C-alpha cells in the first residue's frame, strides 16, 4: 500500500463495536509502509453532505480521475475521520488518488488538522 491508495478496510465504529468494510484512503507516509504494522487511513463516505467543506475531498466518479479511484459512486474523503488500522485488516486495494487529488487532499488535511 502506498499513500493515496483507496483500500477496502473494516473501519472501526465510533461506539467501539465492530465496524463495516468501507473504502478509505491511505494517508500515512510511504516511508512507514514496511516499518510499522499499522496504517493511517481517512474515511470515504457516499454521504455527500460534507461536499464543499474545505476539510473534505469530493470524488466525482464520472471523471477519469474519479474512475481511477475504484469507487462506484460519488464520494467524500474526510480529513476529519482518520483512524489507524492493522495493515492485515486491509481487504484489498480498489484504486488510487491521482497526484492532483493527493495534493488536494493534503490541503484538506491541513484544514482538518489545523496545520499551517
C-alpha positions as a printed Julia matrix, in Angstrom:
116×3 Matrix{Float64}:
   0.0    0.0     0.0
   1.12   3.49   -0.75
  -0.12   6.94    0.2
  -3.17   7.82   -1.88
  -4.34   4.22   -2.36
  -8.07   3.65   -1.95
  -8.42   0.49    0.14
 -11.29  -1.58    1.46
 -10.92  -1.92    5.23
 -13.05  -2.74    8.25
 -13.35   0.78    9.61
 -13.93   0.79   13.38
 -17.3    2.09   14.58
 -17.06   5.08   16.98
 -19.01   3.1    19.59
 -16.18   0.57   19.72
 -18.28  -2.15   18.15
 -17.17  -3.96   15.03
 -17.47  -1.65   12.04
 -18.31  -2.43    8.46
 -15.98  -2.73    5.49
 -15.74   0.54    3.67
 -13.34   2.4     1.42
 -10.62   4.52    2.96
  -7.63   6.49    1.68
  -4.13   5.68    2.91
  -2.72   8.92    4.34
   0.35   7.52    6.08
   3.75   8.3     4.59
   5.19   5.62    2.29
   8.39   5.59    4.34
   6.5    3.85    7.16
   4.8    1.22    4.99
   7.27  -1.54    5.84
   8.34  -0.24    9.26
   5.06  -0.49   11.18
   2.19  -2.99   11.14
  -0.45  -0.28   11.08
  -1.64   2.22    8.51
  -3.37   5.58    8.96
  -6.46   5.94    6.77
  -9.14   8.55    6.09
 -12.77   7.52    5.81
 -14.53   7.61    2.45
 -18.3    8.07    2.53
 -21.06   8.27   -0.05
 -22.84  10.76    2.22
 -22.27  14.0     0.28
 -23.43  16.42    2.99
 -19.78  17.46    3.56
 -19.19  18.12   -0.16
 -17.67  21.58   -0.44
 -16.25  21.54    3.09
 -12.56  22.56    2.9
 -11.63  19.59    5.14
 -13.18  17.11    2.69
 -12.28  15.96   -0.8
 -15.1   15.31   -3.26
 -14.56  12.42   -5.69
 -16.64  12.62   -8.88
 -16.69   9.12  -10.37
 -17.84  10.45  -13.76
 -14.32  11.85  -14.33
 -11.25   9.86  -15.35
  -9.6   10.7   -12.01
 -12.71   9.58  -10.17
 -12.88   6.27  -12.03
  -9.2    5.6   -11.21
 -10.12   5.54   -7.51
 -12.14   2.34   -7.96
 -15.09   3.92   -6.17
 -18.52   3.15   -7.61
 -20.41   6.27   -6.53
 -19.59   9.91   -5.94
 -17.93  10.09   -2.54
 -16.27  12.35    0.0
 -12.92  11.68    1.7
 -12.93  13.26    5.14
  -9.79  14.54    6.84
 -11.93  14.71    9.99
 -12.38  10.94   10.31
  -8.92   9.35   10.49
  -8.07   6.03   12.05
  -5.16   3.67   12.46
  -5.82   0.08   11.42
  -3.65  -3.0    11.22
  -2.23  -3.49    7.72
  -3.6   -7.02    7.59
  -7.13  -5.6     8.08
  -6.96  -4.13    4.58
  -9.03  -6.42    2.36
  -7.87  -5.04   -1.0
  -6.72  -2.0    -2.92
  -9.58  -0.61   -5.03
  -7.66   2.12   -6.85
  -5.77   5.28   -6.07
  -5.97   9.05   -5.98
  -4.23  10.86   -8.82
  -1.26  13.06   -7.83
  -3.53  16.12   -8.2
  -6.17  14.59   -5.89
  -3.47  13.64   -3.36
  -2.32  17.27   -3.34
  -5.9   18.48   -2.92
  -6.38  16.03   -0.03
  -3.13  17.29    1.54
  -4.8   20.71    1.6
  -7.9   19.15    3.22
  -5.7   17.55    5.88
  -4.11  20.91    6.65
  -7.55  22.43    7.21
  -8.93  19.48    9.17
  -5.87  19.16   11.42
  -5.19  22.9    11.74
  -1.75  22.68   10.12
  -0.04  25.71    8.52
